Amino acid sequence: MQKYNWISKGRTLLLLTLSSVLWMACNKGFERVLPPGNNNDTTRAIIKQAKVLMVILDGARGQSVRDLNSTNISALTDHSIYAWNSISDADINSYTTYADIFTGVTKDKHSVGADLNNTNLKNFPSFFKYIKARQPSIRIATYTTVDGIGDKIITDSDDNRLFANDDNGATQAALTELGNDSAGVVVVQYSNINKQGKQFGYDLSSPQYKNALLQADDDLGKMLNIIKARKSYLQEKWMVVVMSSHGGPFAISPDDDDHTILSNPAVNNFVLYYTQDYLPSFIDKPYTGNRYIGKAVHLVGNDANAVYATVNDTKNFDFSEKQSLTIEMKIKVMPGANGDYSYSNTSILAKRASLDAGIVGWAIVLNQKGWQINIGQNAPGRTNNIIVGGADISDGNWHDIAVAIVTDTMNNNSRTVRTYTDGKANNTSDITGSGNLNNTAPLTLGYLPYIGSYPAPDAYVTEVKIFLAAATDKIISDYACQTFMTKSHPLYDQSIGYWPATDGQGAILKDQSGSVANLQIHGTYSWLGFNNLICPAAPNNVAQTMPQSIDVCRQVMDWLQVSVDPRWNLDGKVWTTRYVSMNNN
């Protein structure tokens, strides 16, 4: 039993006065949604009982819910942690998304897919089991509209009923439960939004889909009204969770496509964690790259059909064994003839006649789904190529790739090659003793004949820079995502070639360095406009910055003060924000 130590009346009055001030602050912004119905409470000290309403809207695409700006969901955002771009599992046509929500772990652990008979739910059960283990007195009620959720995934629910394809039936059951004094955790799951989305489209341009979203918002409003009318409302603290289990397929604008998971409408769900104590906390989409706009030549084809460019004054790009060299460019790789961004020794930029062993020079090539530099040595007994790999660039976005050939004149002219992608170091290789790499081949942008090269190039290349110096890791990192070079660049004066390659017209790519070595375009070329991202964030990193379905059970248990046992091996996390009382201190 909780004991209170009333040491003095003065201290007591002070505490009660402060509590009253904080209580009024907490309820100031709450009146829009759950205003107190009875202000005649005379209780001197209250420990409020935590309770939860959880509403799951199948197929409610986060962007559509945001744009709808419906009455009740919008009002809740004044005191919520919320995101319109949270992420669900990609398998939206199975039970996986429901299992993610109720178990707090991903499919790798719970093994729930289309088949509910072969799962690992014994080891990763519904989080209601954990609530009951810690606080068995909490009543849990679940009302679902999809067969299989209640009897296969959900356990430890005191009232667990199926209303097959009947959102209204589930709503009425939830309203009745919320009116009961014993209500603790109430879950209702709707399926009509998803039904309308499948038939008419997951977008507000579909009246049927829009109306289904509005109906769900209206039902939410009814449940909020029932909560505020509870006789014990002033002695309770409610968390309201409104979320979608997944989004739905829809063709988004190319300008909105950042080629990350955040541009996949099927997994675009939303989540909203409301309590009257929360200050609003909107979790926006993270940085996914700089916008890059312009025109570039499409480097494509091979042999007589190839579109490529050359500089015939070869001596401009010679460098001795005692000098360093940095090569950098922006590149957007297309799927190619294989249709999957995979290539084998397809040259993009070369100062070399071919990739055959024993042919001196260097070439930056596409290989597998990434890139590499291929160096032909010029030393007795060394005819094998030195290959140093970069990173995967097979996502259809613009990337910055760079190679630094570093000569250490203070260490017997030792030489190393370093590769970088989007400003991050990839690999390093020692090429000491590889000899002078100079040759009479023209600098070639695009197709380079080689029998082991397949398929033909299918890419755009811009911002080609060659420096007669070694760029440091910091220089590469600081300037990788910039879309043009200015005189402030640390190696600007060491530039021996700079082709922005966004001229937009004509058969010349103008060199803006002091070398004035223009690239001459060959073949039937075309200038094509682009409007894309450059230096996109890694897909895994993006997902981790946004709320996910697996987070919900952690958030609810945290609100109910159910301590999480590390042995449960949950995947989700708790999202935090400032509280109204903290803001008013």
Residue, then its C-alpha position, 0 to 999 in steps of 0.5 A: m500500500q502506498k504511504y504518504n508522509w504528511i509532515s506539515k500542513g504548510r508543505t501539504l498546501l504548497l504541494l496541492t497548490l503546485s499540483s493544481v497549477l500543473w493539472m490546469a496546464c496539462n488540461k489547457g490544450f486537451e479540451r479539443v479532444l477529451p475535456p473533463g466532464n465533471n470538475n467537482d472532484t475533491t480528492r486530495a491526492i490522486i494516483k491516476q490509472a493508466k489506460v490505453l485505446m488502440v485503433i488500427l486502420d488497415g490500409a490507411r496510407g500515411q500520406s493520405v491520412r495527413d492530407l485528409n486532415s480529418t477532425n479527430i486525428s488532426a485534433l489529437t496531434d496537438h498532444s501527440i508523438y506522430a509520424w505520417n511516414s512510419i514504416s510497416d513490413a513490406d508483406i502487406n498481404s499476409y499476417t506479418t504486419y499484425a504480428d509485428i504490431f502485437t509481438g514487437v518483433t519482426k518476421d525474422k523472429h515471429s515467423v508469421g506470414a500467410d501461414l498461421n500454422n507455422t510460426n514462432l509465436k510461442n517464443f514471441p507471443s502477443f505483448f498482452k502476455y507480458i502485461k498480464a504477467r506484470q499486472p494481471s488486473i489490467r483488463i484487455a479487450t480486442y475487437t478485430t475484423v480480420d479472421g486469424i488475428g484474434d485466435k492465432i496471434i492475440t493471446d491473453s485478452d479478456d474479451n477477444r472477439l471477431f467481427a468479420n469484415d464488420d467495422n461497425g460491429a467492432t466499433q460498437a463493441a469497443l464503445t460498450e467496453l470503453g463505457n465499462d468501469s473495468a476497461g483497461v486496454v481496448v484494441v479495435q482493428y478496422s479493415n474497410i479502408n483496406k478493402q476500398g483501397k484494394q478496389f478503388g486505390y489507396d489515395l484521396s482521389s478515390p471517393q470510396y477510399k476517402n469516405a472510408l477514412l472519414q468514417a474511421d475518423d468519425d468512429l474514433g471521435k465516438m470512442l473519444n467521447i465515451i472516454k471523456a464521459r467516463k465517471s472515473y475519467l479524472q482518476e485516469k490517464w489515457m494513451v490513445v494510439v491510432m495507426s495503420s497496419h500498412g499502406g497500399p500500392f499507389a503511383i507517386s510522383p517521380d519528384d517525390d520518389d527518393h528511392t528509399i523505403l520512405s517512397n514505397p506507398a505500400v509500407n507507408n503507414f502512420v502512427l500517433y501516440y496521444t496523451q494529454d501530457y505530451l507536447p506535440s512531437f512531429i517525426d518528419k522524414p529524415y534527410t535522404g539526399n540533396r536535390y540535383i537538377g539539370k541535363a546530362v548526356h545519356l551514355v549508352g550503347n556499344d560499338a557503332n551504337a555507343v554514345y561516349a566522349t573523348v579528349n584526344d590531347t592525352k598528355n594533359f592527364d599524364f602524371s609521374e610516379k612521384q605525383s598523386l591523382t584524384i578522380e571524382m564524378k557524379i554518376k546515376v546508373m540505370p538498370g541496363a540490359n540486364g534490368d537489375y543494375s548489374y554490370s561486368n567490367t563496363s567502363i565509365l571513365a578511362k585513360r587506357a586503351s582497354l581492360d586487357a591485362g598488360i594494358v597500362g592505365w586506369a579505368i573506373v568501371l561498373n561491376q556487379k552492382g557497384w563500381q571499382i577502379n581497374i589499374g593496368q600496371n607498367a612494371p616488369g613482371r606485373t601484367n595483372n590488373i589491380i582492382v579496388g572496389g567502391a560501393d553499391i550504387s544500384d538504386g537509380n539515384w545520383h552518387d558521388i564516386a572518387v578515387a585517390i592515388v596517393t604517393d608518399t614522397m617521404n616514404n620511398n614513393s609508396r603508393t596507395v589507392r583509396t575509393y570513396t562513395d558519397g563521401k565515405a571511404n570504401n577500400t584501400s590497396d597498395i600499388t607501390g611499384s606498379g610503375n608509370l601509368n601514362n599512355t597514349a589512349p584518349l581520356t574516354l567518358g563512357y564506352l570502352p571496347y573490351i571483350g569481357s565487358y557486358p552489358a553496354p553502359d547505361a548511365y549519366v555522368t556529371e561533375v567529372k573532376i581530375f586533380l593532380a593531388a591527393a584529396t584527403d578523406k575530409i575533402i572528399s567527405d565535405y564536398a561529395c554532395q555538392t553539385f558544382m565546384t567553386k574556387s573555394h574547393p581546397l584542390y581547385d588550383q590543382s584541377i587539371g580537368y573539370w567537366p560539369a557535363t550539364d551544358g544541356q546542348g551541343a556535342i561538347l562537354k566544356d572543360q572549366s579547368g585551366s587545361v581547356a580540354n573539352l570532351q567531344i561527344h560521339g554517337t547519336y547523343s541526347w541531352l535528358g533532364f533529371n531531377n533526383l537526389i544525390c548522396p541518398a541515405a542508406p536504406n537501413n539507416v532511413a528505416q531506423t529513423m522512423p517509427q515502425s509497427i514493432d515499436v507500438c507494444r514498447q510504447v504501450m507497455d511503457w505507458l502502463q509502466v510494465s517493465v520490459d525483460p531483456r529476455w523477451n528480445l523485443d525489437g521496438k523502441v520507445w519514442t519520447t517527447r517533452y511533457v506539458s508540465m515540463n514546458n510550464n516549469 
